[in-house]
Amino acid sequence: MQYQFDVKGMTCGHCERAIVHAVRKVDTEAVVKVDLSTGRVDVDSEKSRDAIANAIREEGYEVAA
């Protein structure tokens, strides 16, 4: 499944790595693309949207509904 998330609070390369790491803790095979300038995170994963969003939130970022 392909998901798009609007994520607030990402500002740098560290944020990008943290998001990718968080998603891959849920799904090690996930393909994650982070665009810091737009705040968009695209994820291709077999896990649920909620599981991915919760992993991002647990890293301290705000995921728009």
PQR file of N, CA, C, O and H, with PARSE charges and radii, in Angstrom:
ATOM      1  N   MET A   1       0.844  -1.181   0.000 -0.4000 1.5000
ATOM      2  CA  MET A   1       0.000   0.000   0.000 -0.0000 2.0000
ATOM      3  C   MET A   1       0.888   1.242   0.000  0.5500 1.7000
ATOM      4  O   MET A   1       1.968   1.265   0.590 -0.5500 1.4000
ATOM      5  N   GLN A   2       0.403   2.253  -0.670 -0.4000 1.5000
ATOM      6  CA  GLN A   2       1.131   3.516  -0.687 -0.0000 2.0000
ATOM      7  C   GLN A   2       0.363   4.548   0.132  0.5500 1.7000
ATOM      8  O   GLN A   2      -0.846   4.722  -0.020 -0.5500 1.4000
ATOM      9  H   GLN A   2      -0.475   2.235  -1.149  0.4000 1.0000
ATOM     10  N   TYR A   3       1.096   5.217   0.996 -0.4000 1.5000
ATOM     11  CA  TYR A   3       0.503   6.215   1.876 -0.0000 2.0000
ATOM     12  C   TYR A   3       1.250   7.532   1.735  0.5500 1.7000
ATOM     13  O   TYR A   3       2.445   7.557   1.442 -0.5500 1.4000
ATOM     14  H   TYR A   3       2.078   5.075   1.120  0.4000 1.0000
ATOM     15  N   GLN A   4       0.525   8.629   1.947 -0.4000 1.5000
ATOM     16  CA  GLN A   4       1.128   9.957   2.006 -0.0000 2.0000
ATOM     17  C   GLN A   4       0.763  10.568   3.352  0.5500 1.7000
ATOM     18  O   GLN A   4      -0.384  10.505   3.796 -0.5500 1.4000
ATOM     19  H   GLN A   4      -0.447   8.609   2.185  0.4000 1.0000
ATOM     20  N   PHE A   5       1.762  11.156   3.985 -0.4000 1.5000
ATOM     21  CA  PHE A   5       1.557  11.798   5.278 -0.0000 2.0000
ATOM     22  C   PHE A   5       2.056  13.234   5.215  0.5500 1.7000
ATOM     23  O   PHE A   5       3.098  13.510   4.620 -0.5500 1.4000
ATOM     24  H   PHE A   5       2.693  11.207   3.625  0.4000 1.0000
ATOM     25  N   ASP A   6       1.315  14.142   5.828 -0.4000 1.5000
ATOM     26  CA  ASP A   6       1.789  15.507   6.051 -0.0000 2.0000
ATOM     27  C   ASP A   6       2.319  15.532   7.472  0.5500 1.7000
ATOM     28  O   ASP A   6       1.574  15.336   8.432 -0.5500 1.4000
ATOM     29  H   ASP A   6       0.469  13.918   6.312  0.4000 1.0000
ATOM     30  N   VAL A   7       3.630  15.779   7.594 -0.4000 1.5000
ATOM     31  CA  VAL A   7       4.296  15.696   8.895 -0.0000 2.0000
ATOM     32  C   VAL A   7       4.874  17.063   9.254  0.5500 1.7000
ATOM     33  O   VAL A   7       5.597  17.671   8.465 -0.5500 1.4000
ATOM     34  H   VAL A   7       4.235  15.939   6.815  0.4000 1.0000
ATOM     35  N   LYS A   8       4.547  17.529  10.444 -0.4000 1.5000
ATOM     36  CA  LYS A   8       5.051  18.823  10.915 -0.0000 2.0000
ATOM     37  C   LYS A   8       6.200  18.588  11.886  0.5500 1.7000
ATOM     38  O   LYS A   8       6.198  17.633  12.662 -0.5500 1.4000
ATOM     39  H   LYS A   8       3.959  17.034  11.085  0.4000 1.0000
ATOM     40  N   GLY A   9       7.180  19.482  11.823 -0.4000 1.5000
ATOM     41  CA  GLY A   9       8.292  19.416  12.759 -0.0000 2.0000
ATOM     42  C   GLY A   9       9.587  18.900  12.151  0.5500 1.7000
ATOM     43  O   GLY A   9      10.611  18.867  12.834 -0.5500 1.4000
ATOM     44  H   GLY A   9       7.182  20.258  11.193  0.4000 1.0000
ATOM     45  N   MET A  10       9.569  18.497  10.889 -0.4000 1.5000
ATOM     46  CA  MET A  10      10.793  18.023  10.230 -0.0000 2.0000
ATOM     47  C   MET A  10      11.551  19.223   9.672  0.5500 1.7000
ATOM     48  O   MET A  10      10.991  20.035   8.935 -0.5500 1.4000
ATOM     49  H   MET A  10       8.737  18.523  10.335  0.4000 1.0000
ATOM     50  N   THR A  11      12.824  19.326  10.029 -0.4000 1.5000
ATOM     51  CA  THR A  11      13.582  20.489   9.573 -0.0000 2.0000
ATOM     52  C   THR A  11      14.955  20.167   8.996  0.5500 1.7000
ATOM     53  O   THR A  11      15.570  21.028   8.367 -0.5500 1.4000
ATOM     54  H   THR A  11      13.279  18.667  10.627  0.4000 1.0000
ATOM     55  N   CYS A  12      15.452  18.939   9.195 -0.4000 1.5000
ATOM     56  CA  CYS A  12      16.842  18.667   8.812 -0.0000 2.0000
ATOM     57  C   CYS A  12      17.051  17.193   8.471  0.5500 1.7000
ATOM     58  O   CYS A  12      16.129  16.381   8.540 -0.5500 1.4000
ATOM     59  H   CYS A  12      14.952  18.239   9.706  0.4000 1.0000
ATOM     60  N   GLY A  13      18.267  16.882   8.109 -0.4000 1.5000
ATOM     61  CA  GLY A  13      18.621  15.511   7.776 -0.0000 2.0000
ATOM     62  C   GLY A  13      18.404  14.545   8.926  0.5500 1.7000
ATOM     63  O   GLY A  13      18.030  13.392   8.711 -0.5500 1.4000
ATOM     64  H   GLY A  13      19.016  17.542   8.053  0.4000 1.0000
ATOM     65  N   HIS A  14      18.637  15.008  10.144 -0.4000 1.5000
ATOM     66  CA  HIS A  14      18.401  14.160  11.312 -0.0000 2.0000
ATOM     67  C   HIS A  14      16.925  13.778  11.393  0.5500 1.7000
ATOM     68  O   HIS A  14      16.589  12.630  11.685 -0.5500 1.4000
ATOM     69  H   HIS A  14      18.941  15.945  10.319  0.4000 1.0000
ATOM     70  N   CYS A  15      16.053  14.741  11.134 -0.4000 1.5000
ATOM     71  CA  CYS A  15      14.610  14.471  11.145 -0.0000 2.0000
ATOM     72  C   CYS A  15      14.262  13.426  10.084  0.5500 1.7000
ATOM     73  O   CYS A  15      13.486  12.505  10.339 -0.5500 1.4000
ATOM     74  H   CYS A  15      16.326  15.673  10.897  0.4000 1.0000
ATOM     75  N   GLU A  16      14.832  13.578   8.919 -0.4000 1.5000
ATOM     76  CA  GLU A  16      14.579  12.632   7.833 -0.0000 2.0000
ATOM     77  C   GLU A  16      14.997  11.223   8.240  0.5500 1.7000
ATOM     78  O   GLU A  16      14.243  10.270   8.043 -0.5500 1.4000
ATOM     79  H   GLU A  16      15.462  14.326   8.712  0.4000 1.0000
ATOM     80  N   ARG A  17      16.183  11.087   8.802 -0.4000 1.5000
ATOM     81  CA  ARG A  17      16.676   9.778   9.235 -0.0000 2.0000
ATOM     82  C   ARG A  17      15.795   9.200  10.344  0.5500 1.7000
ATOM     83  O   ARG A  17      15.536   7.997  10.374 -0.5500 1.4000
ATOM     84  H   ARG A  17      16.796  11.861   8.962  0.4000 1.0000
ATOM     85  N   ALA A  18      15.338  10.063  11.254 -0.4000 1.5000
ATOM     86  CA  ALA A  18      14.483   9.604  12.354 -0.0000 2.0000
ATOM     87  C   ALA A  18      13.155   9.060  11.830  0.5500 1.7000
ATOM     88  O   ALA A  18      12.661   8.046  12.322 -0.5500 1.4000
ATOM     89  H   ALA A  18      15.548  11.041  11.230  0.4000 1.0000
ATOM     90  N   ILE A  19      12.580   9.728  10.839 -0.4000 1.5000
ATOM     91  CA  ILE A  19      11.320   9.281  10.243 -0.0000 2.0000
ATOM     92  C   ILE A  19      11.516   7.936   9.556  0.5500 1.7000
ATOM     93  O   ILE A  19      10.730   7.010   9.756 -0.5500 1.4000
ATOM     94  H   ILE A  19      12.981  10.552  10.440  0.4000 1.0000
ATOM     95  N   VAL A  20      12.566   7.830   8.745 -0.4000 1.5000
ATOM     96  CA  VAL A  20      12.832   6.579   8.028 -0.0000 2.0000
ATOM     97  C   VAL A  20      13.051   5.438   9.018  0.5500 1.7000
ATOM     98  O   VAL A  20      12.518   4.342   8.842 -0.5500 1.4000
ATOM     99  H   VAL A  20      13.205   8.581   8.582  0.4000 1.0000
ATOM    100  N   HIS A  21      13.832   5.700  10.051 -0.4000 1.5000
ATOM    101  CA  HIS A  21      14.115   4.675  11.058 -0.0000 2.0000
ATOM    102  C   HIS A  21      12.833   4.247  11.769  0.5500 1.7000
ATOM    103  O   HIS A  21      12.620   3.056  11.998 -0.5500 1.4000
ATOM    104  H   HIS A  21      14.265   6.590  10.194  0.4000 1.0000
ATOM    105  N   ALA A  22      11.986   5.203  12.118 -0.4000 1.5000
ATOM    106  CA  ALA A  22      10.736   4.890  12.816 -0.0000 2.0000
ATOM    107  C   ALA A  22       9.840   4.006  11.963  0.5500 1.7000
ATOM    108  O   ALA A  22       9.276   3.028  12.454 -0.5500 1.4000
ATOM    109  H   ALA A  22      12.159   6.170  11.932  0.4000 1.0000
ATOM    110  N   VAL A  23       9.708   4.348  10.687 -0.4000 1.5000
ATOM    111  CA  VAL A  23       8.852   3.555   9.800 -0.0000 2.0000
ATOM    112  C   VAL A  23       9.427   2.158   9.621  0.5500 1.7000
ATOM    113  O   VAL A  23       8.684   1.176   9.607 -0.5500 1.4000
ATOM    114  H   VAL A  23      10.166   5.143  10.289  0.4000 1.0000
ATOM    115  N   ARG A  24      10.739   2.064   9.486 -0.4000 1.5000
ATOM    116  CA  ARG A  24      11.351   0.753   9.259 -0.0000 2.0000
ATOM    117  C   ARG A  24      11.369  -0.120  10.512  0.5500 1.7000
ATOM    118  O   ARG A  24      11.596  -1.326  10.415 -0.5500 1.4000
ATOM    119  H   ARG A  24      11.342   2.862   9.498  0.4000 1.0000
ATOM    120  N   LYS A  25      11.136   0.465  11.683 -0.4000 1.5000
ATOM    121  CA  LYS A  25      10.952  -0.368  12.878 -0.0000 2.0000
ATOM    122  C   LYS A  25       9.631  -1.119  12.792  0.5500 1.7000
ATOM    123  O   LYS A  25       9.499  -2.218  13.331 -0.5500 1.4000
ATOM    124  H   LYS A  25      10.951   1.445  11.762  0.4000 1.0000
ATOM    125  N   VAL A  26       8.657  -0.529  12.115 -0.4000 1.5000
ATOM    126  CA  VAL A  26       7.351  -1.158  11.931 -0.0000 2.0000
ATOM    127  C   VAL A  26       7.380  -2.121  10.748  0.5500 1.7000
ATOM    128  O   VAL A  26       6.785  -3.197  10.797 -0.5500 1.4000
ATOM    129  H   VAL A  26       8.764   0.364  11.677  0.4000 1.0000
ATOM    130  N   ASP A  27       8.081  -1.721   9.680 -0.4000 1.5000
ATOM    131  CA  ASP A  27       8.155  -2.535   8.462 -0.0000 2.0000
ATOM    132  C   ASP A  27       9.547  -2.384   7.853  0.5500 1.7000
ATOM    133  O   ASP A  27       9.856  -1.368   7.231 -0.5500 1.4000
ATOM    134  H   ASP A  27       8.565  -0.847   9.640  0.4000 1.0000
ATOM    135  N   THR A  28      10.370  -3.390   8.037 -0.4000 1.5000
ATOM    136  CA  THR A  28      11.764  -3.313   7.572 -0.0000 2.0000
ATOM    137  C   THR A  28      11.867  -3.231   6.058  0.5500 1.7000
ATOM    138  O   THR A  28      12.908  -2.831   5.535 -0.5500 1.4000
ATOM    139  H   THR A  28      10.119  -4.216   8.543  0.4000 1.0000
ATOM    140  N   GLU A  29      10.818  -3.598   5.348 -0.4000 1.5000
ATOM    141  CA  GLU A  29      10.834  -3.568   3.882 -0.0000 2.0000
ATOM    142  C   GLU A  29      10.216  -2.288   3.309  0.5500 1.7000
ATOM    143  O   GLU A  29      10.152  -2.131   2.090 -0.5500 1.4000
ATOM    144  H   GLU A  29       9.973  -3.922   5.773  0.4000 1.0000
ATOM    145  N   ALA A  30       9.769  -1.392   4.155 -0.4000 1.5000
ATOM    146  CA  ALA A  30       9.093  -0.176   3.689 -0.0000 2.0000
ATOM    147  C   ALA A  30      10.025   0.696   2.856  0.5500 1.7000
ATOM    148  O   ALA A  30      11.222   0.795   3.125 -0.5500 1.4000
ATOM    149  H   ALA A  30       9.821  -1.519   5.145  0.4000 1.0000
ATOM    150  N   VAL A  31       9.445   1.322   1.844 -0.4000 1.5000
ATOM    151  CA  VAL A  31      10.157   2.326   1.056 -0.0000 2.0000
ATOM    152  C   VAL A  31       9.645   3.673   1.538  0.5500 1.7000
ATOM    153  O   VAL A  31       8.446   3.948   1.487 -0.5500 1.4000
ATOM    154  H   VAL A  31       8.473   1.242   1.626  0.4000 1.0000
ATOM    155  N   VAL A  32      10.571   4.518   2.011 -0.4000 1.5000
ATOM    156  CA  VAL A  32      10.198   5.786   2.630 -0.0000 2.0000
ATOM    157  C   VAL A  32      10.883   6.930   1.897  0.5500 1.7000
ATOM    158  O   VAL A  32      12.097   6.910   1.697 -0.5500 1.4000
ATOM    159  H   VAL A  32      11.545   4.295   2.052  0.4000 1.0000
ATOM    160  N   LYS A  33      10.103   7.924   1.500 -0.4000 1.5000
ATOM    161  CA  LYS A  33      10.641   9.126   0.860 -0.0000 2.0000
ATOM    162  C   LYS A  33      10.185  10.324   1.671  0.5500 1.7000
ATOM    163  O   LYS A  33       8.990  10.511   1.899 -0.5500 1.4000
ATOM    164  H   LYS A  33       9.116   7.941   1.663  0.4000 1.0000
ATOM    165  N   VAL A  34      11.139  11.136   2.105 -0.4000 1.5000
ATOM    166  CA  VAL A  34      10.847  12.301   2.929 -0.0000 2.0000
ATOM    167  C   VAL A  34      11.199  13.558   2.144  0.5500 1.7000
ATOM    168  O   VAL A  34      12.303  13.674   1.613 -0.5500 1.4000
ATOM    169  H   VAL A  34      12.110  10.984   1.919  0.4000 1.0000
ATOM    170  N   ASP A  35      10.262  14.495   2.072 -0.4000 1.5000
ATOM    171  CA  ASP A  35      10.510  15.796   1.444 -0.0000 2.0000
ATOM    172  C   ASP A  35      10.405  16.855   2.531  0.5500 1.7000
ATOM    173  O   ASP A  35       9.309  17.247   2.930 -0.5500 1.4000
ATOM    174  H   ASP A  35       9.365  14.401   2.504  0.4000 1.0000
ATOM    175  N   LEU A  36      11.554  17.311   3.002 -0.4000 1.5000
ATOM    176  CA  LEU A  36      11.573  18.280   4.098 -0.0000 2.0000
ATOM    177  C   LEU A  36      10.919  19.599   3.714  0.5500 1.7000
ATOM    178  O   LEU A  36      10.272  20.228   4.550 -0.5500 1.4000
ATOM    179  H   LEU A  36      12.445  16.992   2.677  0.4000 1.0000
ATOM    180  N   SER A  37      11.074  20.027   2.472 -0.4000 1.5000
ATOM    181  CA  SER A  37      10.554  21.339   2.066 -0.0000 2.0000
ATOM    182  C   SER A  37       9.029  21.389   2.076  0.5500 1.7000
ATOM    183  O   SER A  37       8.450  22.445   2.331 -0.5500 1.4000
ATOM    184  H   SER A  37      11.600  19.516   1.792  0.4000 1.0000
ATOM    185  N   THR A  38       8.377  20.273   1.806 -0.4000 1.5000
ATOM    186  CA  THR A  38       6.907  20.249   1.799 -0.0000 2.0000
ATOM    187  C   THR A  38       6.323  19.595   3.044  0.5500 1.7000
ATOM    188  O   THR A  38       5.128  19.720   3.310 -0.5500 1.4000
ATOM    189  H   THR A  38       8.847  19.415   1.600  0.4000 1.0000
ATOM    190  N   GLY A  39       7.160  18.898   3.809 -0.4000 1.5000
ATOM    191  CA  GLY A  39       6.674  18.193   4.993 -0.0000 2.0000
ATOM    192  C   GLY A  39       5.934  16.914   4.644  0.5500 1.7000
ATOM    193  O   GLY A  39       5.137  16.407   5.434 -0.5500 1.4000
ATOM    194  H   GLY A  39       8.131  18.796   3.593  0.4000 1.0000
ATOM    195  N   ARG A  40       6.203  16.404   3.463 -0.4000 1.5000
ATOM    196  CA  ARG A  40       5.501  15.209   3.004 -0.0000 2.0000
ATOM    197  C   ARG A  40       6.374  13.970   3.160  0.5500 1.7000
ATOM    198  O   ARG A  40       7.571  13.982   2.876 -0.5500 1.4000
ATOM    199  H   ARG A  40       6.850  16.816   2.821  0.4000 1.0000
ATOM    200  N   VAL A  41       5.731  12.904   3.621 -0.4000 1.5000
ATOM    201  CA  VAL A  41       6.391  11.609   3.743 -0.0000 2.0000
ATOM    202  C   VAL A  41       5.564  10.601   2.953  0.5500 1.7000
ATOM    203  O   VAL A  41       4.381  10.401   3.228 -0.5500 1.4000
ATOM    204  H   VAL A  41       4.758  12.895   3.852  0.4000 1.0000
ATOM    205  N   ASP A  42       6.193   9.974   1.976 -0.4000 1.5000
ATOM    206  CA  ASP A  42       5.550   8.932   1.183 -0.0000 2.0000
ATOM    207  C   ASP A  42       6.088   7.591   1.650  0.5500 1.7000
ATOM    208  O   ASP A  42       7.297   7.406   1.785 -0.5500 1.4000
ATOM    209  H   ASP A  42       7.154  10.137   1.752  0.4000 1.0000
ATOM    210  N   VAL A  43       5.183   6.661   1.894 -0.4000 1.5000
ATOM    211  CA  VAL A  43       5.573   5.344   2.393 -0.0000 2.0000
ATOM    212  C   VAL A  43       4.887   4.266   1.567  0.5500 1.7000
ATOM    213  O   VAL A  43       3.678   4.314   1.337 -0.5500 1.4000
ATOM    214  H   VAL A  43       4.200   6.810   1.784  0.4000 1.0000
ATOM    215  N   ASP A  44       5.666   3.305   1.130 -0.4000 1.5000
ATOM    216  CA  ASP A  44       5.136   2.107   0.482 -0.0000 2.0000
ATOM    217  C   ASP A  44       5.379   0.964   1.464  0.5500 1.7000
ATOM    218  O   ASP A  44       6.522   0.572   1.700 -0.5500 1.4000
ATOM    219  H   ASP A  44       6.648   3.265   1.316  0.4000 1.0000
ATOM    220  N   SER A  45       4.293   0.429   2.035 -0.4000 1.5000
ATOM    221  CA  SER A  45       4.419  -0.555   3.103 -0.0000 2.0000
ATOM    222  C   SER A  45       3.213  -1.485   3.113  0.5500 1.7000
ATOM    223  O   SER A  45       2.125  -1.114   2.674 -0.5500 1.4000
ATOM    224  H   SER A  45       3.365   0.746   1.843  0.4000 1.0000
ATOM    225  N   GLU A  46       3.418  -2.680   3.612 -0.4000 1.5000
ATOM    226  CA  GLU A  46       2.330  -3.637   3.790 -0.0000 2.0000
ATOM    227  C   GLU A  46       1.632  -3.448   5.134  0.5500 1.7000
ATOM    228  O   GLU A  46       0.586  -4.053   5.372 -0.5500 1.4000
ATOM    229  H   GLU A  46       4.303  -2.981   3.969  0.4000 1.0000
ATOM    230  N   LYS A  47       2.185  -2.626   6.011 -0.4000 1.5000
ATOM    231  CA  LYS A  47       1.576  -2.368   7.325 -0.0000 2.0000
ATOM    232  C   LYS A  47       0.465  -1.339   7.184  0.5500 1.7000
ATOM    233  O   LYS A  47       0.345  -0.689   6.146 -0.5500 1.4000
ATOM    234  H   LYS A  47       3.035  -2.134   5.818  0.4000 1.0000
ATOM    235  N   SER A  48      -0.350  -1.190   8.226 -0.4000 1.5000
ATOM    236  CA  SER A  48      -1.485  -0.273   8.173 -0.0000 2.0000
ATOM    237  C   SER A  48      -1.029   1.191   8.254  0.5500 1.7000
ATOM    238  O   SER A  48       0.042   1.508   8.771 -0.5500 1.4000
ATOM    239  H   SER A  48      -0.253  -1.718   9.070  0.4000 1.0000
ATOM    240  N   ARG A  49      -1.878   2.053   7.729 -0.4000 1.5000
ATOM    241  CA  ARG A  49      -1.615   3.495   7.783 -0.0000 2.0000
ATOM    242  C   ARG A  49      -1.463   3.954   9.239  0.5500 1.7000
ATOM    243  O   ARG A  49      -0.581   4.751   9.559 -0.5500 1.4000
ATOM    244  H   ARG A  49      -2.748   1.795   7.309  0.4000 1.0000
ATOM    245  N   ASP A  50      -2.326   3.444  10.106 -0.4000 1.5000
ATOM    246  CA  ASP A  50      -2.280   3.837  11.516 -0.0000 2.0000
ATOM    247  C   ASP A  50      -0.965   3.416  12.168  0.5500 1.7000
ATOM    248  O   ASP A  50      -0.397   4.171  12.958 -0.5500 1.4000
ATOM    249  H   ASP A  50      -3.043   2.796   9.846  0.4000 1.0000
ATOM    250  N   ALA A  51      -0.481   2.228  11.846 -0.4000 1.5000
ATOM    251  CA  ALA A  51       0.779   1.761  12.433 -0.0000 2.0000
ATOM    252  C   ALA A  51       1.942   2.650  12.005  0.5500 1.7000
ATOM    253  O   ALA A  51       2.822   2.958  12.808 -0.5500 1.4000
ATOM    254  H   ALA A  51      -0.942   1.615  11.205  0.4000 1.0000
ATOM    255  N   ILE A  52       1.944   3.059  10.749 -0.4000 1.5000
ATOM    256  CA  ILE A  52       3.009   3.939  10.241 -0.0000 2.0000
ATOM    257  C   ILE A  52       2.902   5.316  10.903  0.5500 1.7000
ATOM    258  O   ILE A  52       3.895   5.862  11.382 -0.5500 1.4000
ATOM    259  H   ILE A  52       1.229   2.809  10.096  0.4000 1.0000
ATOM    260  N   ALA A  53       1.675   5.875  10.924 -0.4000 1.5000
ATOM    261  CA  ALA A  53       1.472   7.201  11.523 -0.0000 2.0000
ATOM    262  C   ALA A  53       1.872   7.196  12.999  0.5500 1.7000
ATOM    263  O   ALA A  53       2.505   8.142  13.468 -0.5500 1.4000
ATOM    264  H   ALA A  53       0.868   5.431  10.535  0.4000 1.0000
ATOM    265  N   ASN A  54       1.513   6.155  13.726 -0.4000 1.5000
ATOM    266  CA  ASN A  54       1.862   6.082  15.145 -0.0000 2.0000
ATOM    267  C   ASN A  54       3.369   6.006  15.350  0.5500 1.7000
ATOM    268  O   ASN A  54       3.894   6.594  16.296 -0.5500 1.4000
ATOM    269  H   ASN A  54       0.999   5.387  13.345  0.4000 1.0000
ATOM    270  N   ALA A  55       4.061   5.302  14.489 -0.4000 1.5000
ATOM    271  CA  ALA A  55       5.522   5.223  14.596 -0.0000 2.0000
ATOM    272  C   ALA A  55       6.145   6.598  14.408  0.5500 1.7000
ATOM    273  O   ALA A  55       7.095   6.952  15.107 -0.5500 1.4000
ATOM    274  H   ALA A  55       3.635   4.824  13.721  0.4000 1.0000
ATOM    275  N   ILE A  56       5.617   7.372  13.470 -0.4000 1.5000
ATOM    276  CA  ILE A  56       6.131   8.727  13.233 -0.0000 2.0000
ATOM    277  C   ILE A  56       5.828   9.610  14.439  0.5500 1.7000
ATOM    278  O   ILE A  56       6.682  10.384  14.873 -0.5500 1.4000
ATOM    279  H   ILE A  56       4.846   7.084  12.903  0.4000 1.0000
ATOM    280  N   ARG A  57       4.618   9.497  14.982 -0.4000 1.5000
ATOM    281  CA  ARG A  57       4.245  10.292  16.166 -0.0000 2.0000
ATOM    282  C   ARG A  57       5.131   9.959  17.370  0.5500 1.7000
ATOM    283  O   ARG A  57       5.503  10.843  18.141 -0.5500 1.4000
ATOM    284  H   ARG A  57       3.925   8.868  14.630  0.4000 1.0000
ATOM    285  N   GLU A  58       5.461   8.682  17.521 -0.4000 1.5000
ATOM    286  CA  GLU A  58       6.304   8.279  18.647 -0.0000 2.0000
ATOM    287  C   GLU A  58       7.697   8.899  18.575  0.5500 1.7000
ATOM    288  O   GLU A  58       8.386   8.997  19.591 -0.5500 1.4000
ATOM    289  H   GLU A  58       5.159   7.963  16.894  0.4000 1.0000
ATOM    290  N   GLU A  59       8.114   9.317  17.384 -0.4000 1.5000
ATOM    291  CA  GLU A  59       9.396  10.012  17.241 -0.0000 2.0000
ATOM    292  C   GLU A  59       9.273  11.498  17.582  0.5500 1.7000
ATOM    293  O   GLU A  59      10.267  12.224  17.585 -0.5500 1.4000
ATOM    294  H   GLU A  59       7.554   9.238  16.559  0.4000 1.0000
ATOM    295  N   GLY A  60       8.046  11.944  17.868 -0.4000 1.5000
ATOM    296  CA  GLY A  60       7.827  13.327  18.288 -0.0000 2.0000
ATOM    297  C   GLY A  60       7.354  14.257  17.197  0.5500 1.7000
ATOM    298  O   GLY A  60       7.389  15.476  17.367 -0.5500 1.4000
ATOM    299  H   GLY A  60       7.238  11.354  17.866  0.4000 1.0000
ATOM    300  N   TYR A  61       6.912  13.711  16.082 -0.4000 1.5000
ATOM    301  CA  TYR A  61       6.440  14.542  14.976 -0.0000 2.0000
ATOM    302  C   TYR A  61       4.922  14.517  14.915  0.5500 1.7000
ATOM    303  O   TYR A  61       4.292  13.548  15.337 -0.5500 1.4000
ATOM    304  H   TYR A  61       6.884  12.721  15.944  0.4000 1.0000
ATOM    305  N   GLU A  62       4.340  15.580  14.391 -0.4000 1.5000
ATOM    306  CA  GLU A  62       2.899  15.688  14.271 -0.0000 2.0000
ATOM    307  C   GLU A  62       2.484  15.218  12.883  0.5500 1.7000
ATOM    308  O   GLU A  62       2.982  15.717  11.875 -0.5500 1.4000
ATOM    309  H   GLU A  62       4.852  16.368  14.049  0.4000 1.0000
ATOM    310  N   VAL A  63       1.573  14.259  12.838 -0.4000 1.5000
ATOM    311  CA  VAL A  63       1.066  13.744  11.584 -0.0000 2.0000
ATOM    312  C   VAL A  63      -0.357  14.265  11.402  0.5500 1.7000
ATOM    313  O   VAL A  63      -1.227  14.018  12.237 -0.5500 1.4000
ATOM    314  H   VAL A  63       1.168  13.853  13.657  0.4000 1.0000
ATOM    315  N   ALA A  64      -0.589  14.986  10.310 -0.4000 1.5000
ATOM    316  CA  ALA A  64      -1.926  15.516  10.045 -0.0000 2.0000
ATOM    317  C   ALA A  64      -2.896  14.370   9.779  0.5500 1.7000
ATOM    318  O   ALA A  64      -2.533  13.343   9.205 -0.5500 1.4000
ATOM    319  H   ALA A  64       0.118  15.187   9.632  0.4000 1.0000
ATOM    320  N   ALA A  65      -4.127  14.572  10.208 -0.4000 1.5000
ATOM    321  CA  ALA A  65      -5.159  13.529  10.056 -0.0000 2.0000
ATOM    322  C   ALA A  65      -5.530  13.294   8.612  0.5500 1.7000
ATOM    323  O   ALA A  65      -6.379  12.452   8.322 -0.5500 1.4000
ATOM    324  H   ALA A  65      -4.422  15.406  10.674  0.4000 1.0000
TER
END
